Amino acid sequence: MSAETSPRFAIGIDIGGTGIKVALVDTVTGKLPFKRLRELTPKPSTPEAVAATIATVLDALSERAVELELVADRAAIDSLPVGCGFPGVIREGLVEYTANLDQSWIGSPIADIIGESTGRTVYFLNDADAAGLAEMTFGAGRKHRKKTVLLTTLGTGIGTALFTHGRMVPYTELGHIEMNGADAETQAAESVRTRLGLTYPEWAARLQQYYSQIELLVAPDVIIVGGGVSKSHDQFLPLIETRAKLKPAKLYNNAGIVGAAMIAVNGGKAKVRRSPS
């Protein structure tokens, strides 16, 4: 079904510390009609620079949809709702915290800045919460809605999303718990493994300490491990022991995009709903 004839389609944006990803999403199936587009996060990653990059990649997405004949003209896709996962905390429309973007974001009216640059209304939620929403609806958490589920995204930092009985507890930010006197993500994120050249067993030892501490704080029934590195889960997850059931994510790096699109079609509300089996 084409994007121009069905409100089930939306556009998802995932802002990361290293890349900004955008895709057209079928929010009924959680699938992407064509491959997502990605641009490097600008350096410095100021609000104006990030907004300009988002506008550029949204424009490229529209052109790609027309090129693939998914829509008859640009107006059809340009009118779709847009959601965005942001790496930080947003309260009352203002950015309160972000660890992996330029600190000039603090206090910025994010919807106004992105909206002015793109000419669209954009709905926002935390990037890890977006990924969690997608995994709970379409991925590894789909059969655990009645449980307490914690998603961790291992990437530039460590993002977390917590769900209990199908309801999301927003902005948990458990990647910043103290571990060895510093933020856990500065020692156990996937970017640290890459930067230090750690073997998977060496990295797994750091993750073991992290997840052991997490279980003292939250005691989830299921822990889902996401991020692009989850594609290689067989290299490190078997080396980690947890009381909770430890599962790799199913949507990998598309989870944040899918979750962002889901809040767009729901008018900004984060809802875990049943998906087709």
C-alpha positions as CSV (number, residue, x, y, z in Angstrom):
1,M,0.0,0.0,0.0
2,S,1.4,3.4,-0.9
3,A,2.1,6.1,1.6
4,E,-0.3,8.5,-0.1
5,T,-3.4,6.3,0.5
6,S,-2.9,5.1,4.1
7,P,-2.4,7.0,7.4
8,R,-0.5,3.9,8.7
9,F,2.7,5.3,7.3
10,A,4.8,7.9,9.1
11,I,8.4,9.2,9.0
12,G,10.8,8.3,11.8
13,I,14.0,10.2,12.7
14,D,16.7,8.9,15.1
15,I,19.2,11.4,16.2
16,G,22.4,9.8,17.5
17,G,25.8,11.1,18.6
18,T,27.4,9.9,15.4
19,G,24.6,9.7,12.9
20,I,21.1,10.9,12.0
21,K,18.8,8.3,10.5
22,V,15.5,8.8,8.7
23,A,13.1,6.3,7.2
24,L,9.5,5.8,6.0
25,V,7.8,3.4,8.3
26,D,4.7,1.2,8.1
27,T,3.5,1.5,11.6
28,V,1.2,-1.5,11.4
29,T,4.0,-3.9,10.6
30,G,7.0,-2.1,11.8
31,K,8.7,-2.5,8.5
32,L,10.5,0.0,6.3
33,P,9.3,0.1,2.6
34,F,12.9,1.0,1.6
35,K,16.3,1.3,3.3
36,R,16.7,4.1,5.8
37,L,18.8,7.2,4.9
38,R,21.7,8.3,7.1
39,E,23.8,11.4,7.5
40,L,26.7,12.0,9.9
41,T,25.8,14.1,12.9
42,P,27.4,17.5,12.3
43,K,30.4,18.6,14.4
44,P,29.7,20.6,16.5
45,S,26.2,19.2,16.9
46,T,24.5,22.5,17.7
47,P,20.7,22.8,17.4
48,E,21.0,24.8,14.2
49,A,23.4,22.3,12.6
50,V,21.4,19.2,13.5
51,A,18.1,20.9,12.4
52,A,19.7,21.7,9.0
53,T,20.9,18.1,8.6
54,I,17.5,16.7,9.4
55,A,15.9,19.0,6.8
56,T,18.4,17.8,4.2
57,V,17.9,14.1,4.9
58,L,14.1,14.5,5.0
59,D,14.3,16.2,1.6
60,A,16.3,13.2,0.3
61,L,13.8,10.8,1.8
62,S,10.9,12.5,-0.1
63,E,12.9,12.4,-3.4
64,R,13.7,8.7,-2.8
65,A,10.0,7.8,-2.2
66,V,9.0,9.5,-5.5
67,E,11.9,7.9,-7.3
68,L,10.7,4.5,-6.2
69,E,7.1,5.4,-7.2
70,L,5.8,4.8,-3.7
71,V,3.9,8.1,-4.0
72,A,2.6,10.0,-7.0
73,D,4.2,13.2,-5.9
74,R,6.1,14.8,-3.0
75,A,3.1,16.3,-1.4
76,A,1.9,12.8,-0.4
77,I,5.0,12.0,1.7
78,D,5.6,15.6,2.8
79,S,2.2,15.5,4.5
80,L,3.0,12.4,6.6
81,P,3.4,12.7,10.4
82,V,7.0,12.9,11.7
83,G,8.4,11.5,15.0
84,C,11.9,11.9,16.3
85,G,14.0,10.1,18.9
86,F,16.3,12.5,20.7
87,P,19.3,11.4,22.9
88,G,18.4,13.2,26.0
89,V,15.6,14.5,28.2
90,I,12.9,16.9,27.0
91,R,10.5,18.6,29.5
92,E,7.8,21.0,28.6
93,G,9.3,21.4,25.1
94,L,12.7,22.3,26.3
95,V,15.9,20.1,26.2
96,E,16.9,19.5,29.8
97,Y,19.8,17.1,29.3
98,T,21.8,15.5,26.5
99,A,25.1,13.7,26.9
100,N,26.1,13.0,23.3
101,L,25.2,16.3,21.5
102,D,26.6,19.8,21.9
103,Q,25.6,21.3,25.2
104,S,24.1,24.4,23.5
105,W,21.0,22.1,23.2
106,I,20.3,22.7,26.9
107,G,17.3,24.9,27.3
108,S,16.5,24.9,23.6
109,P,12.9,24.7,22.3
110,I,13.5,21.6,20.2
111,A,10.1,21.4,18.4
112,D,10.4,25.0,17.4
113,I,14.0,24.6,16.1
114,I,13.4,21.4,14.1
115,G,9.9,22.6,13.0
116,E,11.3,25.9,11.6
117,S,14.0,24.1,9.7
118,T,11.9,21.4,8.2
119,G,8.5,23.2,7.9
120,R,6.8,20.3,9.7
121,T,5.3,19.5,13.1
122,V,7.6,16.9,14.7
123,Y,6.8,14.8,17.8
124,F,9.7,13.9,20.1
125,L,10.6,11.3,22.7
126,N,13.9,9.9,24.1
127,D,15.8,7.8,21.6
128,A,16.1,4.7,23.8
129,D,12.4,5.0,24.7
130,A,11.6,5.1,21.0
131,A,13.7,1.9,20.5
132,G,12.0,0.3,23.4
133,L,8.5,1.1,22.1
134,A,9.3,-0.5,18.8
135,E,10.8,-3.7,20.4
136,M,7.8,-4.0,22.8
137,T,5.4,-3.8,19.8
138,F,7.2,-5.6,17.0
139,G,10.4,-7.1,18.4
140,A,11.9,-9.0,21.3
141,G,9.5,-7.6,23.9
142,R,6.3,-8.4,22.1
143,K,5.5,-11.5,24.1
144,H,6.5,-10.0,27.4
145,R,4.1,-7.1,27.7
146,K,2.8,-8.3,31.1
147,K,6.4,-8.4,32.5
148,T,8.9,-5.7,33.5
149,V,11.2,-5.3,30.6
150,L,14.3,-3.2,30.3
151,L,15.8,-2.3,26.9
152,T,19.5,-1.3,26.8
153,T,20.9,0.2,23.6
154,L,24.7,-0.2,23.3
155,G,26.1,2.5,21.0
156,T,27.8,5.8,21.4
157,G,26.5,5.6,25.0
158,I,24.1,3.3,26.8
159,G,20.4,4.2,26.4
160,T,17.7,2.5,28.5
161,A,13.9,2.1,28.2
162,L,11.8,0.6,31.0
163,F,8.4,-1.0,30.6
164,T,6.1,-2.6,33.1
165,H,2.8,-4.2,32.2
166,G,3.0,-2.5,28.8
167,R,3.5,1.0,30.2
168,M,6.6,3.0,29.6
169,V,8.5,4.7,32.3
170,P,10.2,7.6,30.3
171,Y,13.7,8.9,30.6
172,T,15.3,6.3,32.8
173,E,18.8,7.2,31.7
174,L,20.3,4.1,33.4
175,G,23.4,4.3,31.2
176,H,24.6,7.0,33.7
177,I,24.6,5.0,36.9
178,E,27.9,5.1,38.7
179,M,30.3,2.3,37.9
180,N,33.9,2.4,39.3
181,G,33.5,6.0,40.1
182,A,32.2,7.2,36.7
183,D,29.3,6.9,34.3
184,A,28.7,3.3,33.3
185,E,28.4,4.2,29.6
186,T,32.0,5.7,29.6
187,Q,33.2,2.2,30.4
188,A,30.8,-0.2,28.8
189,A,29.2,1.4,25.7
190,E,29.9,-0.2,22.3
191,S,31.9,2.9,21.3
192,V,34.3,2.2,24.2
193,R,34.8,-1.4,22.9
194,T,35.7,0.0,19.5
195,R,37.9,2.8,20.7
196,L,39.9,0.7,23.1
197,G,40.0,-2.4,20.8
198,L,38.5,-4.6,23.4
199,T,37.8,-8.3,22.6
200,Y,34.3,-9.4,23.0
201,P,35.2,-11.3,26.2
202,E,36.9,-8.2,27.6
203,W,33.9,-6.1,26.8
204,A,31.5,-8.7,28.2
205,A,33.2,-8.5,31.5
206,R,32.4,-4.8,31.6
207,L,28.8,-5.5,30.6
208,Q,28.6,-8.1,33.3
209,Q,29.4,-5.6,35.9
210,Y,26.9,-3.1,34.4
211,Y,24.0,-5.5,34.2
212,S,24.7,-6.9,37.7
213,Q,24.4,-3.4,39.1
214,I,21.2,-2.7,37.0
215,E,19.5,-5.8,38.4
216,L,20.1,-4.5,41.9
217,L,18.2,-1.3,41.0
218,V,15.4,-2.4,38.7
219,A,15.1,-6.2,38.9
220,P,13.5,-6.7,35.4
221,D,12.1,-9.9,34.2
222,V,13.6,-9.5,30.7
223,I,16.6,-7.4,29.5
224,I,16.7,-6.7,25.8
225,V,20.1,-5.7,24.3
226,G,19.8,-3.4,21.3
227,G,21.9,-1.2,19.1
228,G,23.7,-2.2,15.9
229,V,26.1,-4.5,17.8
230,S,23.2,-6.7,18.8
231,K,23.6,-8.3,15.4
232,S,26.7,-9.9,16.9
233,H,25.0,-10.9,20.1
234,D,26.3,-14.5,19.9
235,Q,29.8,-13.1,20.5
236,F,29.1,-11.6,23.9
237,L,25.6,-12.2,25.3
238,P,26.4,-15.9,26.2
239,L,29.3,-14.6,28.3
240,I,26.9,-12.5,30.6
241,E,24.9,-14.0,33.4
242,T,21.8,-12.3,34.6
243,R,18.8,-13.3,36.7
244,A,16.5,-11.8,34.1
245,K,16.1,-13.4,30.7
246,L,18.7,-11.8,28.4
247,K,17.6,-11.3,24.8
248,P,19.0,-9.6,21.7
249,A,16.9,-7.0,20.1
250,K,15.2,-7.9,16.8
251,L,14.9,-4.5,15.1
252,Y,18.6,-3.7,15.6
253,N,19.4,-0.1,14.5
254,N,15.9,0.4,13.0
255,A,14.2,0.3,16.4
256,G,14.6,4.0,17.2
257,I,13.2,5.0,13.8
258,V,10.2,2.7,14.1
259,G,9.4,3.8,17.6
260,A,9.6,7.5,16.5
261,A,7.2,6.9,13.7
262,M,4.8,5.2,16.0
263,I,4.5,8.2,18.3
264,A,4.0,10.4,15.2
265,V,0.8,8.4,14.1
266,N,-0.4,8.5,17.7
267,G,-0.2,12.3,17.9
268,G,2.9,12.3,20.2
269,K,1.6,9.6,22.6
270,A,3.8,6.5,23.3
271,K,1.5,3.5,23.2
272,V,2.6,-0.2,23.3
273,R,0.0,-1.9,21.3
274,R,-0.5,-5.4,19.9
275,S,1.0,-6.0,16.5
276,P,0.2,-8.7,13.9
277,S,1.9,-12.0,15.0
